[in-house]
Amino acid sequence: MAQILAVLEQRQGTLRKVSLEVLAAARTLADQLGGGATVDGLVFGTGAVEGTAALGKAGADRVLLAAHPDFGLYNPDGFAATTASIGGSYAVIVFPATASGRDLAPRVAAKLGVACATDVTEVGVEGGKVSAVRPVYAGKALQRVVLGGAPAVLSIRPNTFAVAQAADRADAATAALDVPSFTQRVTVKEVKAPAQSTLDVAEASIIVSGGRGLKEPGNFKLIEELAAAFGTAAVGASRAVVDAGWREHAAQVGQTGKTVAPSLYVAVGISGAIQHLAGMRTSKVIVAINKDKDAPIFKVADYGIVGDLFEIVPRLTEEIKKIRAEH
Ligand code: FAD
């Protein structure tokens, strides 16, 4: 019977949404592999982590908790050694392609001497082997790969797998996992989180992003107001405005920023350079507002408004407020 290991992520004792997406991808593979394949979720921490039993509804059959005093923050050597110590008995290991998952998945694959498909947006089974689709060349092409050997190691792009909530699935039992001894060569000393009130672009289902078309940092107020009108939208930014110091790097979307795939991405005053598109072109619906009708952003936009953002954005904000007030 095939077993699948879903490597989950927590922050300060609470599981991140991406963990549920990893479970959804793992569950899809378990169902396609058939034969009663099961899914184990692996969580690292210094002690108990909130909400592990409820992971049953999201697709886990069992949760393994690897507790260690040094596992408060991401621990590359410790996490890799622990995952590799059990990884050989699984058919597939699924990681999130987050900042730490992108670092961890190849470490584990290297330790196990197996292939690794990173930043995957679709998973499947072909002739009994795990297959995956992954955007390449900054999202310009999609590559389909089949992973030979076991375990197949994958990391999945955040916000591309719908979270499963099967009410009829039982709670997941939690078991403690022994952490093997490891040599710590890298220590993560601190993780600088953005201000509490800021919604992370990597987790938001609506993102309103601003670019150099806003002319000056103070005008980002227009973007913040539009995001606030939607209720729970995050504010994103192009690299041009991050480099100029208008916004924090945590908000940057693109090749050297975050990869996002929200339900709605609104690009305001952003030209749509290939490096920006690399981070957002898989968004479900893209709206672009730009005064240049030939701006490349319109090539990927579902809806485009050609015009001056300083006229359009305030009107759009008012309309969204009205619609939300009516519902
Ligand atoms: P611009 O390209 O200057 O575009 C501004 C847009 O605003 C224009 O299209 C203009 O028509 C429009 N505009 C101006 N005034 C108005 C108005 N009044 N109303 C409406 N529209 C208006 N970029 C990223 O975003 N993310 C990355 O991660 C990233 N990584 C990179 C990595 C590398 C290695 C390199 C070389 C570049 C990277 N870049 C990245 C930079 C990228 O190439 C672009 O320079 C950047 O995305 C441009 O930002 P922008 O669209 O805000 O600015």
Boltz pocket constraint, residues with backbone or C-beta under 6 A from the ligand:
constraints:
  - pocket:
      binder: B
      contacts: [[A, 210], [A, 211], [A, 212], [A, 213], [A, 214], [A, 237], [A, 238], [A, 239], [A, 240], [A, 241], [A, 252], [A, 253], [A, 254], [A, 255], [A, 256], [A, 257], [A, 258], [A, 268], [A, 269], [A, 270], [A, 271], [A, 272], [A, 273], [A, 274], [A, 275], [A, 276], [A, 279], [A, 289], [A, 290], [A, 291], [A, 292], [A, 295], [A, 307], [A, 308], [A, 309], [A, 310]]
      max_distance: 6.0
